Amino acid sequence: MRALVVGDLMLDEYIFGKVTRISQEAPVMVVKQTSTRSVPGGAANVASNMVALGAKTKIIGVLGTDAAGDTLASHLESWGIDQADLVRDSSRPTTRKTRVLANHSHQVLRIDHEDEVPITGEVEKNVLQRVLVEIPTVDVVLISDYQKGAVTGHIIQEIIRAAKEHHVPVVANPKPKSLPFYRGASLVSLNQFEAGAALNLGHAVSHETADQSANRLREELGVERILITLGASGMAAAGETAFSVPAHKVDVYDEAGAGDTVIATVALGVGAKQFGRTLLELAAQTAASVVQKVGVATPSEQDLKRISSL
């Protein structure tokens, strides 16, 4: 499979340590740092998941001209993803999420470094030009829209327009605010809280009403398919029909990035012209493999071998 990911690139940083005492300066834990690491996050994690699943993957997004941008570009290169389509913008920082984890897996604090102002001018033009060149060469386009500014309404609409011309499906995991721009997309994925906000429910979509909510969202948004992820309750989808699949019961250490694994799996299925219960069950399996790891992760070769043997 050949995939193109367009979206908000992030660097996920982790500071691991042990809680030693309560500070005398303030009622907070003192964490003695033992190690650090960083991994691709956001759209970069989606692309890493696609590579892990065997797809030839290109990614187009925006990085700052800073050390975090260099680190993220290096991580992507290690995954075999070409750095040539990473647009550098000196006016904004590379989006970073720094998490402090105590005693191996307990998240104490998260610090976000970001500029959510949408890209404009030459940067926006540069991103769009690169995307339009790549669309005819791929099987699926995945827009990973975290509302961090790299995917504007104009870019979204132009991607959908150009993809339709070349009969390439467009899959997206947007935030509710940008949903109106996705009319005509092949599939839009939301979690249960985002779906509730999109429907103005005032609460998250429940497992009991998920099928109905997916059908309603599909009609209101004007997209071919809707996917709603329900955490421990599984997933619900609406296309030609509405249906649900359960989640796999596993010991969960960290849910961060599980949605990226789901959308990467589903997007490759849609790119292969498949959509149904079997695809979502596969996505549930790949997501279950990453929530058992600490931090944002991708399915390992051993995970995929185990899943393929089921």
Secondary structure, DSSP 4 states (H G I P E B T S, - for coil): -EEEEEE-EEEEEEEEEEEEEE-SSSSSEEEEEEEEEEEEEEHHHHHHHHHHTT-EEEEEEEE-SSHHHHHHHHHHHHTT--GGGEEE-TTSPPEEEEEEEETTTEEEEEEEE---SPP-HHHHHHHHHHHHHHGGG-SEEEEE--SSSSS-HHHHHHHHHHHHHTT--EEEE--GGGGGGGTT-SEEEEEHHHHHHHTT-SSPPPTTTHHHHHHHHHHHHT-S-EEEE-GGG-EEEESSSEEEEPPP----S--TTHHHHHHHHHHHHHHTT--SHHHHHHHHHHHHHHHTSSSS----HHHHHHHHT-
